[in-house]
Amino acid sequence: MVDDKKKGRRPATRFLVWAEQWLLGSTRTELTNEERAVFVDFLCLAALREGCVEVYSRDQSAAQLLITRELLDKCIEKFIRTGKITRKYKKREKKEIFCLVKWEQYQPEYLWKDPKRLTRKNRGAKSQKNDAHVVDKGKERKGEKKKGKERKEKDSIKNEEPLNQSPQNSPLHSSPSIKEEFLLALKKCEGYPYDEVKDSLLFDITIKDFPDINIMRQVKRKIEWWELHPDALKADPRKQLQDFFTEEDKFQKRGGPQSIGEIMKELQDPDHRNWAKKFIEKASR
């Protein structure tokens, strides 16, 4: 059997999809069925160029994916708005470049930690360090050529115009220490059904959907409440956390608590309404 490298063929490309992230993650709720199908096509195209998709003509790309141009435009704008891809436009080549924000999550760990897959910048820095003690003139001339090449690369980067940049479109940079603190707090909570994968996903979704809330302060408040009401942990505590974060986000956007009238309208359960009514009557005495 002849090796792929000997034949000169590019090895098969692939990406990973984690079942729980796909089923429980934000992609399923943010995108429609059609948009999810196009997003999977984008993952396939990105696998051919290490996380980026180059588009010279949207009509041509739509034909390649067997979809309409209108659907492609709609999906691209939706992916950018939900922070799944970023877009750059290169004037010289007259092409758009779409990069997957979380491409590393779709790669096996051994691939994105492989030293052979270092970025061009890192390779250049490593090469300069190894050649630091070389003094012959031929090497110096080679170094000058390399610097000239780097200057050209910097110039080409200046010609790239990032489009639709906003905090939503930027990659998620949550501090690892905060995430570890979040997971540790849940792990130590007695009675909480800790699951590293599910709770990590909950953290990522919360940071992305509600960037303005103090997630550690809120999770500590909820844990303190659970300590006083341990029976509440029997009723899907992870969903309780999601609802708790959602309410905190609404509170911040309102700039304060709701009026009593609005609270009473939102209470669907008659028992809850009666309890709230009695509580208000006692408080007013």
C-alpha positions in Angstrom: 0.0 0.0 0.0 1.5 3.3 -1.1 1.6 6.1 1.5 -0.4 9.2 0.8 2.7 11.4 1.2 4.6 9.4 -1.4 1.7 9.8 -3.9 1.8 13.5 -3.2 -1.9 13.6 -2.1 -3.1 15.7 0.8 -4.2 13.5 3.8 -7.9 13.3 4.6 -9.2 16.2 6.6 -11.8 15.9 9.4 -13.1 17.7 12.4 -14.6 16.6 15.8 -18.2 17.2 16.9 -18.8 16.6 20.6 -22.2 15.1 21.1 -23.2 17.0 24.3 -21.9 20.3 23.0 -23.9 19.9 19.8 -27.1 18.8 21.5 -27.0 21.1 24.5 -24.9 24.0 23.2 -26.1 27.4 21.9 -25.8 26.5 18.2 -29.0 24.4 18.3 -31.1 27.2 19.9 -29.5 30.1 17.9 -29.7 28.6 14.4 -32.6 27.2 12.3 -32.4 23.8 10.7 -31.3 25.3 7.4 -28.7 27.5 9.1 -27.3 24.5 11.1 -26.9 22.6 7.8 -25.0 25.4 6.3 -22.9 25.8 9.4 -21.8 22.1 9.1 -20.9 22.8 5.5 -18.7 25.7 6.7 -17.0 23.4 9.2 -16.2 21.0 6.2 -14.8 23.9 4.1 -12.8 25.2 7.1 -11.3 21.8 7.6 -9.6 22.2 4.2 -7.8 25.4 5.3 -7.1 25.0 9.0 -10.2 26.8 10.3 -10.8 29.4 7.5 -13.0 29.6 4.4 -11.9 31.7 1.5 -14.7 33.1 -0.7 -14.0 34.8 -4.0 -17.6 34.8 -5.2 -20.6 34.1 -3.0 -22.6 33.0 -6.0 -20.0 30.4 -6.7 -19.9 29.3 -3.1 -23.7 29.0 -2.9 -23.7 26.8 -6.0 -21.0 24.6 -4.5 -23.1 24.1 -1.4 -26.3 23.6 -3.5 -28.1 26.5 -1.7 -29.4 29.9 -2.9 -27.3 33.0 -2.6 -30.0 34.6 -0.4 -29.7 31.7 2.1 -25.9 31.9 2.1 -25.9 35.7 2.8 -28.5 35.2 5.6 -26.4 32.4 7.2 -23.1 34.3 7.0 -24.7 37.4 8.7 -26.2 35.1 11.4 -22.9 33.3 12.0 -21.1 36.6 12.4 -23.9 38.1 14.7 -23.8 35.0 17.0 -20.0 35.0 17.2 -19.4 31.8 15.4 -17.2 33.2 12.6 -15.2 36.4 11.9 -14.9 38.0 8.5 -12.1 39.9 6.8 -11.8 41.3 3.3 -8.6 41.3 1.3 -8.5 44.1 -1.2 -5.7 42.8 -3.4 -7.1 39.3 -3.9 -10.7 40.6 -3.7 -11.8 37.8 -1.5 -13.6 37.3 1.8 -12.0 35.2 4.6 -14.3 33.6 7.2 -12.6 32.1 10.2 -14.3 29.8 12.7 -13.9 31.4 16.2 -13.7 28.2 18.1 -12.0 26.0 15.5 -9.7 24.4 18.0 -12.7 22.9 19.7 -13.3 20.8 16.6 -9.8 19.5 16.5 -8.2 16.6 18.3 -5.9 17.9 21.0 -2.8 16.3 19.5 -3.3 18.4 16.3 -3.6 21.9 17.8 -0.8 21.2 20.2 1.5 19.7 17.5 4.6 21.9 17.2 4.6 21.3 13.4 1.4 23.4 13.3 2.9 26.5 14.9 1.8 29.8 13.4 4.0 31.5 10.9 4.9 34.1 13.5 6.0 31.5 16.0 8.0 29.6 13.4 9.8 32.8 12.5 10.6 33.5 16.1 11.8 30.0 16.7 14.0 30.1 13.6 15.6 33.4 14.7 16.3 32.0 18.1 18.0 28.9 16.7 20.1 31.0 14.3 21.2 33.6 16.9 24.7 32.3 17.1 25.2 31.9 13.3 27.5 34.7 12.0 28.4 33.7 8.5 27.4 36.3 5.8 25.3 33.9 3.9 23.0 33.4 6.9 22.9 37.1 7.5 21.7 37.7 4.0 19.1 35.0 4.5 18.0 36.8 7.6 17.7 40.1 5.7 15.5 38.4 3.1 13.4 36.9 5.9 12.9 40.4 7.5 11.8 41.7 4.1 9.3 38.9 3.8 8.0 39.7 7.3 7.6 43.3 6.3 5.6 42.3 3.2 3.4 40.1 5.4 2.7 43.0 7.8 1.8 45.3 4.9 -0.6 42.7 3.6 -2.2 42.4 7.0 -2.7 46.2 7.0 -4.6 45.8 3.8 -7.1 43.5 5.4 -10.3 45.2 6.6 -12.1 43.5 9.4 -15.9 43.8 9.0 -18.7 43.7 11.5 -16.4 43.6 14.5 -18.2 43.8 17.8 -17.9 42.1 21.2 -20.3 39.5 20.0 -18.2 38.6 17.1 -14.9 38.4 18.9 -13.5 35.1 20.2 -14.5 34.1 23.6 -11.6 34.8 26.0 -12.9 33.8 29.4 -10.2 33.6 32.1 -9.3 30.0 32.9 -9.0 30.8 36.6 -12.6 32.0 36.7 -13.8 28.9 35.0 -11.8 26.7 37.3 -13.2 28.6 40.3 -16.7 28.2 38.9 -16.3 24.4 38.5 -14.7 24.0 41.8 -17.5 25.9 43.6 -20.1 23.5 42.0 -18.0 20.5 42.7 -17.8 21.4 46.4 -21.5 22.1 46.7 -23.0 19.2 48.6 -25.9 17.5 46.7 -25.1 19.2 43.4 -24.8 16.6 40.5 -21.4 17.9 39.3 -20.5 17.0 35.7 -17.3 18.6 34.4 -18.5 18.5 30.7 -22.0 19.8 31.3 -20.9 22.5 33.8 -18.1 23.6 31.6 -20.6 24.0 28.8 -22.9 25.9 31.2 -20.1 28.3 32.0 -19.2 28.9 28.3 -22.8 29.5 27.3 -23.4 31.9 30.3 -20.3 34.0 29.6 -21.2 34.3 26.0 -25.0 35.0 26.5 -24.7 37.2 29.6 -21.2 38.9 29.5 -22.3 41.7 31.8 -23.1 39.5 34.9 -20.7 38.6 37.6 -21.0 34.8 37.2 -18.9 33.9 40.3 -20.9 36.3 42.6 -24.2 34.8 41.3 -23.2 31.1 41.5 -22.0 31.7 45.2 -25.4 33.4 46.0 -27.2 30.4 44.5 -25.0 27.9 46.4 -25.7 29.7 49.6 -29.4 29.5 48.9 -29.1 25.8 48.2 -27.4 25.3 51.5 -30.5 26.7 53.2 -32.9 24.8 50.9 -31.1 21.5 50.1 -34.3 19.9 48.8 -34.2 22.3 45.8 -31.2 20.4 44.4 -33.6 17.6 43.5 -35.2 19.7 40.8 -32.6 20.1 38.0 -30.1 22.5 39.7 -28.3 23.1 36.4 -31.6 24.5 34.9 -32.1 26.5 38.1 -28.6 28.1 37.5 -29.5 29.0 33.9 -32.8 30.6 35.0 -30.9 32.4 37.8 -28.3 33.9 35.4 -31.1 34.9 33.0 -33.0 36.7 35.7 -29.8 38.5 36.8 -29.2 39.6 33.2 -32.8 41.0 33.0 -32.3 42.7 36.3 -29.2 44.5 35.1 -30.8 45.5 31.8 -33.8 46.9 33.7 -31.5 48.8 36.0 -33.4 47.6 39.1 -36.1 45.3 40.4 -39.5 45.0 38.8 -42.6 46.7 40.2 -45.0 44.6 42.3 -47.6 44.7 39.6 -45.3 43.2 37.0 -44.2 40.5 39.4 -47.8 39.5 40.1 -48.5 39.3 36.3 -45.6 36.9 35.7 -46.6 34.4 38.5 -48.4 31.7 36.6 -49.1 29.4 39.5 -52.1 30.5 41.7 -50.3 29.2 44.8 -47.4 31.4 44.1 -49.6 34.4 43.5 -51.4 33.8 46.8 -48.1 33.4 48.6 -46.8 36.6 47.1 -50.0 38.5 48.0 -49.8 37.4 51.7 -46.1 38.2 51.8 -46.8 41.7 50.5 -49.6 42.2 53.0 -47.4 41.2 55.9 -44.6 43.4 54.8 -46.9 46.4 54.5 -48.1 46.1 58.1 
